[in-house]
Amino acid sequence: MRNLNDTLTRLSALRSKIAPGATGCAGADRPSDLPALGSNPGALRGRFYVPQSLGSSAALVVVLHGCTQNAAGYDHGSGWSQLADEQGFALLYPEQQRSNNPNLCFNWFNTGDTQRDCGEALSIRQMVAAMVAEHAIDPARIFVTGLSAGGAMTSVMLATYPDVFAGGAIIAGLPYGTAASIPEAFDRMRAHGGPPAAAHGGLVTGASPHKGPWPRISVWHGDSDATVSYANSALIVEQWRAIHGIACERTAVEHVDGHLRNVWRDAHGRDVIEEYCIGGLGHGTPLSTSGANACGVPGPYMLEAGISSTRRIASFWGLVTAQAERRPEPALPPSPGMAVPANHREAQSRSQRASRHVERIIEDALRAAGLMH
């Protein structure tokens, strides 16, 4: 097996071959630079967006991009700043640097970056503190979301700083604490190995001195994801179901915009965990880019699905006003997932082909390095 430095060098050499548009869109850079602050042990870049409508005691959403992406590109694709303009909350975009990871992945598998008050996790925490101080953010209304490696890093932030975040949304991500190396990371992405599901909750309770209350969790995953196995969705739910101390059986099942939504409620009847299974979707953030509630722009890892994860996540957290929320469709019997509406399939297919091109480049390099089979 080749060593890690050789692998990273090979992956870095492939950057010029990655599909155009993977890291951003020209003219779409809405976030501003966050001034340097704190020790920033993870050496991350900080970016932020504050709408003109931001009032006192506003909410803050921390958004973590995926591999090969940057803050501007993920914002443009997901539509978070569009929604912030509509609803009046602030955004923080921690951004990975190539000096830390040649593929711009957050290092969710590196123990030096995934513990409380260490590495990248501490850098993000410092950025949150700066936003709270500078923009009079309500400390009780801070949330975090991310895609893929950003989704896995969202799991890190929720586990290591559950006292900071009121809620989190993990898109095509992984549970906290199951990998401590690149080979282990790729095994977990395929849902191979790792601790038993029953032990996942203990990984979170052991990550901080916090004893509750715990963040509300939204989990999103495409059932055709060939990069991060859909099985990880259930593992994330199990991790947080144990934390919230709720029964294994879901409390409610419904279909929203044609996709399955499972819900787990606490003893007070509050939705504390929701899980969306996006039928037919590959690896990426689910978008709805047409109609009255359109939000975001399709591209690599930004996939048309007829449902806006951005809007739905914000609604779950209580960040969308009642008149702006879409009424869910009537509950239907459970199913493994539902097909994407026909009028969205062509756009989704184009986006998924571009995403698969990037995936093949990275996976070929990992196979050549002996880190993937």
NORJO-V540295 format. One record per pair of residues at least 24 apart in sequence whose C-alpha atoms are under 10 Angstrom apart, sorted by sequence separation. I is the first residue (numbers start at 1). J is the second residue. If there is no record, write none. Layout:
[[I,J] [I,J]]
//
This chain:
[[47,71] [48,72] [60,84] [70,94] [71,95] [96,120] [139,163] [140,164] [141,165] [142,166] [143,167] [144,168] [145,169] [146,170] [147,171] [148,172] [149,173] [150,174] [151,175] [152,176] [176,200] [177,201] [216,240] [217,241] [241,265] [250,274] [281,305] [285,309] [286,310] [287,311] [46,71] [47,72] [59,84] [70,95] [71,96] [139,164] [140,165] [141,166] [142,167] [143,168] [144,169] [145,170] [146,171] [147,172] [148,173] [149,174] [152,177] [175,200] [176,201] [177,202] [178,203] [215,240] [241,266] [250,275] [280,305] [285,310] [45,71] [49,75] [69,95] [70,96] [94,120] [139,165] [140,166] [141,167] [142,168] [143,169] [144,170] [145,171] [146,172] [147,173] [148,174] [175,201] [177,203] [214,240] [246,272] [279,305] [69,96] [70,97] [139,166] [140,167] [146,173] [147,174] [176,203] [177,204] [237,264] [246,273] [278,305] [59,87] [60,88] [61,89] [62,90] [63,91] [64,92] [65,93] [68,96] [175,203] [176,204] [215,243] [216,244] [244,272] [278,306] [58,87] [59,88] [60,89] [61,90] [62,91] [63,92] [64,93] [65,94] [66,95] [67,96] [94,123] [95,124] [175,204] [177,206] [214,243] [215,244] [244,273] [278,307] [51,81] [54,84] [58,88] [59,89] [60,90] [61,91] [62,92] [63,93] [64,94] [65,95] [66,96] [68,98] [94,124] [177,207] [213,243] [214,244] [49,80] [50,81] [51,82] [53,84] [54,85] [58,89] [59,90] [60,91] [61,92] [62,93] [63,94] [64,95] [65,96] [93,124] [94,125] [176,207] [212,243] [213,244] [241,272] [257,288] [293,324] [49,81] [51,83] [52,84] [53,85] [57,89] [58,90] [59,91] [60,92] [61,93] [62,94] [63,95] [64,96] [92,124] [121,153] [125,157] [211,243] [212,244] [240,272] [241,273] [293,325] [48,81] [51,84] [52,85] [53,86] [54,87] [55,88] [56,89] [68,101] [94,127] [120,153] [121,154] [124,157] [240,273] [276,309] [293,326] [307,340] [50,84] [51,85] [53,87] [54,88] [55,89] [67,101] [68,102] [69,103] [70,104] [93,127] [94,128] [201,235] [292,326] [305,339] [306,340] [49,84] [50,85] [51,86] [53,88] [54,89] [55,90] [67,102] [68,103] [69,104] [70,105] [92,127] [93,128] [121,156] [122,157] [125,160] [129,164] [200,235] [201,236] [204,239] [238,273] [305,340] [306,341] [49,85] [51,87] [52,88] [53,89] [54,90] [67,103] [68,104] [69,105] [92,128] [120,156] [121,157] [125,161] [128,164] [190,226] [200,236] [201,237] [203,239] [204,240] [237,273] [304,340] [305,341] [306,342] [51,88] [52,89] [53,90] [66,103] [67,104] [68,105] [91,128] [120,157] [189,226] [190,227] [191,228] [192,229] [197,234] [198,235] [200,237] [201,238] [202,239] [205,242] [236,273] [237,274] [306,343] [50,88] [51,89] [52,90] [66,104] [67,105] [122,160] [189,227] [190,228] [191,229] [197,235] [200,238] [201,239] [202,240] [204,242] [205,243] [237,275] [305,343] [306,344] [32,71] [50,89] [51,90] [65,104] [66,105] [67,106] [92,131] [114,153] [121,160] [122,161] [125,164] [189,228] [190,229] [191,230] [192,231] [196,235] [197,236] [199,238] [200,239] [201,240] [204,243] [236,275] [274,313] [305,344] [306,345] [31,71] [32,72] [49,89] [50,90] [51,91] [65,105] [66,106] [91,131] [109,149] [113,153] [116,156] [121,161] [149,189] [188,228] [189,229] [190,230] [191,231] [192,232] [197,237] [198,238] [199,239] [200,240] [201,241] [202,242] [203,243] [304,344] [305,345] [29,70] [30,71] [31,72] [49,90] [50,91] [64,105] [65,106] [90,131] [108,149] [114,155] [115,156] [116,157] [148,189] [186,227] [187,228] [188,229] [189,230] [190,231] [191,232] [197,238] [198,239] [200,241] [201,242] [202,243] [220,261] [234,275] [303,344] [304,345] [23,65] [29,71] [30,72] [48,90] [49,91] [50,92] [64,106] [90,132] [106,148] [107,149] [108,150] [114,156] [115,157] [118,160] [159,201] [162,204] [186,228] [187,229] [189,231] [190,232] [191,233] [197,239] [200,242] [201,243] [219,261] [233,275] [274,316] [303,345] [304,346] [305,347] [306,348] [23,66] [29,72] [30,73] [48,91] [49,92] [105,148] [106,149] [107,150] [108,151] [109,152] [113,156] [114,157] [116,159] [117,160] [160,203] [161,204] [162,205] [188,231] [189,232] [199,242] [200,243] [201,244] [219,262] [233,276] [273,316] [304,347] [305,348] [22,66] [23,67] [24,68] [28,72] [29,73] [31,75] [47,91] [48,92] [49,93] [105,149] [106,150] [108,152] [109,153] [115,159] [116,160] [117,161] [159,203] [160,204] [188,232] [191,235] [198,242] [201,245] [233,277] [272,316] [303,347] [304,348] [22,67] [23,68] [24,69] [25,70] [27,72] [28,73] [29,74] [30,75] [31,76] [47,92] [48,93] [90,135] [104,149] [105,150] [106,151] [107,152] [108,153] [114,159] [115,160] [116,161] [159,204] [160,205] [162,207] [163,208] [174,219] [197,242] [218,263] [271,316] [272,317] [303,348] [304,349] [22,68] [23,69] [24,70] [26,72] [27,73] [28,74] [29,75] [30,76] [46,92] [47,93] [48,94] [104,150] [106,152] [107,153] [108,154] [114,160] [115,161] [158,204] [159,205] [160,206] [161,207] [162,208] [163,209] [173,219] [259,305] [302,348] [303,349] [304,350] [21,68] [22,69] [23,70] [24,71] [25,72] [26,73] [28,75] [29,76] [46,93] [47,94] [90,137] [106,153] [108,155] [109,156] [159,206] [160,207] [161,208] [162,209] [163,210] [166,213] [167,214] [168,215] [169,216] [170,217] [171,218] [172,219] [173,220] [217,264] [230,277] [258,305] [259,306] [303,350] [304,351] [21,69] [22,70] [23,71] [24,72] [25,73] [28,76] [45,93] [46,94] [47,95] [89,137] [105,153] [106,154] [108,156] [156,204] [159,207] [160,208] [161,209] [162,210] [163,211] [166,214] [167,215] [168,216] [169,217] [170,218] [171,219] [172,220] [173,221] [230,278] [257,305] [258,306] [259,307] [299,347] [303,351] [304,352] [19,68] [23,72] [24,73] [25,74] [27,76] [28,77] [45,94] [46,95] [107,156] [108,157] [155,204] [158,207] [159,208] [160,209] [161,210] [162,211] [163,212] [165,214] [166,215] [167,216] [168,217] [169,218] [170,219] [171,220] [172,221] [257,306] [258,307] [298,347] [299,348] [302,351] [303,352] [18,68] [23,73] [24,74] [25,75] [26,76] [31,81] [44,94] [45,95] [46,96] [157,207] [160,210] [162,212] [163,213] [164,214] [165,215] [166,216] [167,217] [168,218] [169,219] [170,220] [171,221] [172,222] [256,306] [257,307] [298,348] [300,350] [301,351] [302,352] [22,73] [23,74] [24,75] [25,76] [30,81] [44,95] [45,96] [91,142] [92,143] [93,144] [156,207] [159,210] [162,213] [163,214] [164,215] [165,216] [166,217] [167,218] [168,219] [169,220] [170,221] [171,222] [172,223] [256,307] [257,308] [299,350] [300,351] [301,352] [21,73] [22,74] [24,76] [25,77] [30,82] [43,95] [44,96] [45,97] [89,141] [90,142] [91,143] [92,144] [162,214] [163,215] [230,282] [298,350] [299,351] [300,352] [301,353] [303,355] [15,68] [24,77] [43,96] [44,97] [89,142] [91,144] [162,215] [172,225] [218,271] [223,276] [224,277] [225,278] [229,282] [230,283] [298,351] [299,352] [300,353] [301,354] [302,355] [42,96] [43,97] [44,98] [96,150] [161,215] [174,228] [216,270] [217,271] [218,272] [219,273] [220,274] [221,275] [222,276] [223,277] [224,278] [225,279] [228,282] [229,283] [290,344] [298,352] [299,353] [300,354] [301,355] [42,97] [44,99] [95,150] [159,214] [172,227] [173,228] [174,229] [216,271] [217,272] [218,273] [219,274] [220,275] [221,276] [222,277] [223,278] [224,279] [225,280] [226,281] [227,282] [228,283] [289,344] [299,354] [300,355] [301,356] [43,99] [44,100] [94,150] [158,214] [159,215] [172,228] [173,229] [174,230] [216,272] [217,273] [218,274] [219,275] [220,276] [221,277] [222,278] [223,279] [224,280] [225,281] [226,282] [227,283] [228,284] [256,312] [279,335] [281,337] [288,344] [299,355] [300,356] [43,100] [158,215] [172,229] [173,230] [174,231] [175,232] [215,272] [216,273] [217,274] [218,275] [219,276] [220,277] [221,278] [222,279] [223,280] [224,281] [225,282] [226,283] [227,284] [279,336] [280,337] [281,338] [300,357] [301,358] [34,92] [42,100] [158,216] [172,230] [174,232] [175,233] [214,272] [215,273] [216,274] [217,275] [218,276] [219,277] [220,278] [221,279] [222,280] [223,281] [224,282] [225,283] [277,335] [278,336] [279,337] [280,338] [281,339] [289,347] [300,358] [33,92] [34,93] [158,217] [173,232] [174,233] [175,234] [176,235] [222,281] [223,282] [224,283] [225,284] [277,336] [278,337] [279,338] [280,339] [281,340] [31,91] [32,92] [33,93] [34,94] [64,124] [172,232] [173,233] [174,234] [175,235] [176,236] [221,281] [222,282] [223,283] [277,337] [278,338] [279,339] [280,340] [31,92] [32,93] [33,94] [172,233] [174,235] [175,236] [221,282] [222,283] [276,337] [277,338] [278,339] [279,340] [287,348] [31,93] [44,106] [62,124] [114,176] [115,177] [155,217] [171,233] [174,236] [175,237] [221,283] [222,284] [278,340] [279,341] [286,348] [114,177] [170,233] [173,236] [175,238] [176,239] [221,284] [222,285] [42,106] [175,239] [220,284] [221,285] [222,286] [281,345] [42,107] [62,127] [175,240] [220,285] [221,286] [280,345] [62,128] [108,174] [111,177] [114,180] [170,236] [220,286] [282,348] [61,128] [109,176] [110,177] [281,348] [282,349] [284,351] [60,128] [108,176] [109,177] [111,179] [112,180] [151,219] [280,348] [281,349] [284,352] [108,177] [109,178] [110,179] [111,180] [151,220] [257,326] [282,351] [283,352] [42,112] [108,178] [109,179] [110,180] [111,181] [256,326] [257,327] [258,328] [259,329] [261,331] [282,352] [41,112] [42,113] [60,131] [108,179] [109,180] [110,181] [256,327] [257,328] [258,329] [260,331] [281,352] [282,353] [284,355] [41,113] [60,132] [74,146] [108,180] [109,181] [110,182] [143,215] [145,217] [256,328] [257,329] [260,332] [262,334] [283,355] [59,132] [74,147] [107,180] [108,181] [109,182] [142,215] [143,216] [144,217] [145,218] [147,220] [148,221] [255,328] [256,329] [260,333] [261,334] [282,355] [283,356] [58,132] [107,181] [108,182] [109,183] [143,217] [145,219] [147,221] [254,328] [255,329] [256,330] [260,334] [282,356] [44,119] [57,132] [60,135] [107,182] [109,184] [110,185] [254,329] [255,330] [256,331] [260,335] [41,117] [42,118] [43,119] [44,120] [59,135] [60,136] [109,185] [254,330] [255,331] [256,332] [259,335] [260,336] [261,337] [283,359] [41,118] [42,119] [43,120] [44,121] [46,123] [58,135] [59,136] [60,137] [108,185] [109,186] [253,330] [254,331] [255,332] [259,336] [260,337] [40,118] [41,119] [42,120] [45,123] [46,124] [57,135] [58,136] [59,137] [60,138] [69,147] [107,185] [253,331] [254,332] [255,333] [259,337] [260,338] [40,119] [41,120] [42,121] [44,123] [45,124] [48,127] [56,135] [57,136] [58,137] [59,138] [60,139] [109,188] [148,227] [149,228] [252,331] [253,332] [254,333] [255,334] [258,337] [259,338] [39,119] [40,120] [41,121] [42,122] [43,123] [44,124] [46,126] [47,127] [55,135] [56,136] [57,137] [58,138] [59,139] [60,140] [61,141] [62,142] [63,143] [64,144] [65,145] [66,146] [67,147] [148,228] [253,333] [254,334] [255,335] [258,338] [259,339] [23,104] [40,121] [41,122] [42,123] [43,124] [46,127] [50,131] [54,135] [55,136] [56,137] [57,138] [58,139] [59,140] [60,141] [61,142] [62,143] [63,144] [64,145] [65,146] [66,147] [67,148] [69,150] [155,236] [159,240] [253,334] [254,335] [257,338] [258,339] [259,340] [40,122] [41,123] [42,124] [45,127] [46,128] [54,136] [55,137] [56,138] [57,139] [58,140] [59,141] [60,142] [61,143] [62,144] [63,145] [64,146] [65,147] [66,148] [67,149] [252,334] [253,335] [255,337] [258,340] [259,341] [39,122] [40,123] [41,124] [44,127] [48,131] [54,137] [57,140] [58,141] [59,142] [60,143] [61,144] [62,145] [63,146] [64,147] [65,148] [66,149] [67,150] [222,305] [255,338] [257,340] [258,341] [38,122] [39,123] [40,124] [57,141] [58,142] [59,143] [60,144] [61,145] [62,146] [63,147] [64,148] [65,149] [66,150] [152,236] [257,341] [18,103] [38,123] [40,125] [41,126] [50,135] [64,149] [65,150] [66,151] [12,98] [37,123] [40,126] [64,150] [65,151] [66,152] [15,102] [38,125] [39,126] [40,127] [63,150] [64,151] [66,153] [14,102] [15,103] [38,126] [63,151] [64,152] [65,153] [12,101] [13,102] [14,103] [37,126] [38,127] [64,153] [220,309] [11,101] [12,102] [37,127] [64,154] [219,309] [11,102] [12,103] [36,127] [38,129] [63,154] [116,207] [117,208] [218,309] [10,102] [11,103] [35,127] [38,130] [62,154] [115,207] [116,208] [8,101] [9,102] [34,127] [37,130] [114,207] [115,208] [116,209] [220,313] [8,102] [36,130] [218,312] [219,313] [8,103] [35,130] [218,313] [34,130] [217,313] [34,131] [218,316] [217,316] [218,317] [216,316] [217,317] [216,317] [62,165] [61,165] [169,273] [60,165] [63,168] [66,171] [167,272] [168,273] [169,274] [170,275] [171,276] [61,167] [62,168] [63,169] [64,170] [66,172] [167,273] [169,275] [61,168] [66,173] [172,282] [173,283] [172,283] [173,284] [171,283] [172,284] [171,284] [172,285] [223,336] [224,337] [171,285] [172,286] [223,337] [171,286] [222,337] [223,338] [227,356] [226,356] [227,359] [226,359] [227,360] [148,283] [147,283] [148,284] [227,363] [147,284] [148,285] [147,285] [171,309] [146,285] [169,309] [169,310] [170,313] [169,313] [168,313] [169,314] [167,313] [169,316] [168,316] [169,317] [167,316] [168,317] [167,317] [166,317] [148,301] [147,301] [147,302] [145,310] [145,313] [143,314] [143,317] [142,317] [141,317] [141,318] [186,363] [4,182] [141,319] [4,183] [186,366] [183,366] [182,366] [187,371] [186,371] [187,372] [185,371] [186,372] [187,373] [183,370] [184,371] [186,373] [183,371] [182,371] [183,372] [182,372] [78,285] [77,285] [78,286] [79,287] [78,287] [77,287] [78,288] [79,289] [83,293] [74,285] [78,289] [77,289] [82,294] [83,295] [82,295] [83,296] [81,295] [82,296] [79,294] [80,295] [81,296] [79,295] [80,296] [78,295] [79,296] [66,284] [77,295] [78,296] [79,297] [66,285] [76,295] [77,296] [78,297] [76,296] [77,297] [78,298] [75,296] [76,297] [77,298] [78,299] [74,296] [75,297] [76,298] [77,299] [74,297] [76,299] [77,300] [78,301] [73,297] [77,301] [78,302] [74,299] [77,302] [78,303] [73,299] [74,300] [76,302] [77,303] [73,300] [74,301] [83,310] [87,314] [74,302] [83,311] [73,302] [79,308] [78,308] [79,309] [80,310] [84,314] [89,319] [69,300] [78,309] [79,310] [80,311] [83,314] [88,319] [89,320] [68,300] [69,301] [78,310] [79,311] [87,319] [88,320] [68,301] [78,311] [87,320] [67,301] [80,314] [86,320] [87,321] [66,301] [84,319] [86,321] [83,319] [84,320] [83,320] [87,324] [86,324] [61,314] [61,319] [59,318] [60,319] [103,362] [59,319] [58,319] [25,297] [25,299] [24,299] [23,299] [24,300] [22,299] [23,300] [21,299] [22,300] [20,299] [21,300] [22,301] [20,300] [22,302] [19,300] [68,358] [67,358] [22,354] [21,354] [22,355] [20,354] [19,354] [18,354] [19,355] [22,358] [18,355] [19,356] [19,357] [20,358] [18,357] [19,358] [17,357] [18,358] [19,359] [17,358] [18,359] [18,360] [19,361] [15,358] [18,361] [14,358] [17,361] [18,362] [15,361] [14,361] [15,362] [14,362] [11,361] [12,362] [11,362] [14,365] [10,362] [11,363] [13,365] [11,364] [12,365] [11,365] [10,365] [11,366] [10,366] [8,365] [7,365] [8,366] [10,368] [11,369] [7,366] [10,369] [7,367] [7,368] [8,369] [7,369] [6,369] [7,370] [2,366] [7,371] [4,369] [2,368] [3,369] [1,368] [2,369] [3,370] [4,371] [1,369] [2,370] [3,371] [1,370] [2,371] [1,371]]
//
